[in-house]
Amino acid sequence: MRRTEPFSLLAAIVGVGCPAADDSDAATDSATEAGDVSTGATAGDDGTPPSTGMLQCPAGESCTVVIAAQALDDRIDVFVARGPGPTFRGSIAMDFKPNPMGDNSGDNLDEPFGVVLDGRGLHTLVGHYPMRDAGSLLTLPHEFFAALEPGTRAPTSAIFDGNAFTGGAVYTPLMEQEPIFVARHASGRLLVGAFANDLFAAESAWTTPGVLLVIDPADPTNFGVRSLASVGQGSCTGAWGVVWLDDGDTVALSCDGDEGVAVLDVSGVGSGTPAEAAAAVDGCVADIPFVDKRTRYVAPDGAGGFLVAEGTPVFSPDDGRLWRFDGECAQKGDFGAFPGNLFEIREIVATTHEGSPRWFMPSGRSPARGIHVVRDGATGPEICAVLDDLDMWWTTNGGAEAHPYALALDRAGRGMTIGAGPPEASDDMPADGRVLWLELDDSVDPCTGSPVTSMVDLADAAPAVDPADPGTWRRGANVVLIHEYP
């Protein structure tokens, strides 16, 4: 079965989050922690780097780690974009329901997706394990990485013997459908968003309210569950993403099943039991007044509010819309339009130029694929430029098309990583997706000139794609995470 919805987090994924309040060896994590919401990054903590193993960074040095979740290939890849040592630091296979010769159809897909790296280790949400309709959280401790030399391709057997998890891995079944989005709270607890519907099914079947989980990594089995069936005076069906809107009090989750965005007060998540903390979460819902649209991608605006892109799930001649809302779910100004051929928006990541908000917005599955720059215009949010010096990277080394999926910025807004892969990945065929690293000149307004000063494909340092070795295939990267030491 081919999965057709776009794969990308906050930066993620992929949202942005807050500075760590505990775990003294935790570093900064631009896809899941936030202090400066203008860059989608964090002010950080003491950031003591590991001295040995796959993630090692020598004392006194700075290292920028890029973690790429190859969701379709059931694997995590690790790179170092800045700092001494080899670029490719290794990979960890997470093929718990084995894919014969890479075939991830049916129930074979495990799908590692949302990732957080903190003082305990790497937390990874696995969307379809133990079952296709029930995901889990897997934590690999720092001791596991310390035992792996740079360049190690750790097989699944290093953490799973076919029946139980080994190697220090901590496995927590969450028993929610599509629990694939994560952000880290200042308390150290994890906020996990679950879409709670079958993304392989028709959109008309997406009728279940989303779910927010509150998980304490010190005791992950006793997590709290907050249904989004009732949020203030509204509800949120098909929750997508967990995005920080400020320095630690408020997150947003888009509601793709009923076209809106839920804004949640999570200031109390560190208090009481996880169940008590989850029960205390509430907020409001910003409604998008058009049905049958995609409203998955949200980014902070630096003022406590957010930008959200509204488009169509398939190619359409109709324009999409860009909306601004404040932290109370009230619309700010007029909406802006963007061309309908950008129908699949895959991420929005916030930055600034001279105090004014800018957003980077990848799009794919059309000839207009690329990284688009958004700003506030005279009549609403608008696309002001495209980073067209990236065009050369939208063809892979093997001559196939690559479309950007995921994007993250470092904490200063001077480094960017982009995950790119085929527009329609096959269930059982190789692909050579990219994990790009860009250095940026933050003095350049991306609306008027290119901020890109250098570009490299980190994946070029990884093992070459071998059609006979699915452990080398790159059908993403679908989620990217930047983690900086110190």
Secondary structure, DSSP 4 states (H G I P E B T S, - for coil): ----S----BTTBT------SS-TT--EETTT--SBTTTTB------PPPSSSTT---TT--EEEEEEEEGGGTEEEEEEEESSS-SEEEEEE--SS--GGG--TGGG---EEEEEE-SSEEEEEEEEEEETTEEEEEEEEHHHHHTS-TTEEE-GGGTB-SSSB-TT-EEEE---SSEEEEEE-TTSPEEEEE--S-TTS-GGG--SB-EEEEE-TTSTTS-EEEE-S-BTTB--BSEEEEEE-SSSSEEEEEETTTTEEEEEE-TTTTSS-HHHHHHT-EEEEEE-S-SS-B---EEE-SSS-EEEEEB-SS--SS-EEEEEE-TTS-B-S--EEE-GGG-EE---EEEEETTEEEEEEEEESSTT-EEEEEEEETTEEEEEEE-GGGGGGGB-TTS-B-EEEEEEE-TTSSEEEEEEE-SS--SSS--B-EEEEEEE-TTS-TTTS--EEEEEEGGGGSPPPBTTBGGG-BS---EEEEEEE-
